[in-house]
């Protein structure tokens, strides 16, 4: 099956379910958490969102959008703080973690997540940052710059920094 930007989440989750449960991704990094997922995770852990952010998460920007990452044990590429002989937040696992894996669709699944939940085609800086990714890799259908910003003149102005906001 070819994953496209428009592929429904339910189908993406089924494809992602082909995970080998090896824990590789959890042992070597952490995923991304969207703002709307913080409440469920904090409730699951019996804490407040504020305390969760303070003790377990790092706020960062990806494609000019605020997202949170679970802290890592040790190095910047260390194990996810929620990984300990399995996922401590499995019942409320963030969507990024649920869809990202190292199966044959791994890159496409990650692109699907970014295109549907992080990259904002109405934000010129987000588009420019996504354009940098496309220099070194292919993307899924719906993720090319011309598909995100169909107006060729506008896309040209965004990429040349004539449009900043």
Secondary structure, 3 states (H helix, E strand, C coil): CCCECCCCHHHHHHHHCCCCCCCHHHHHCCCCECHHHHHHHHHHHCCCHHHHHHHHEEEEEECCEEEEEECEECCCCCEECCECCCECCHHHCCHHHHHCCCCCCHHHHHHHHHHHHCCCCCCHHHHHHHHHHHHHCCCCECCCHHHHCCCHHHHHHHHCCCCCC
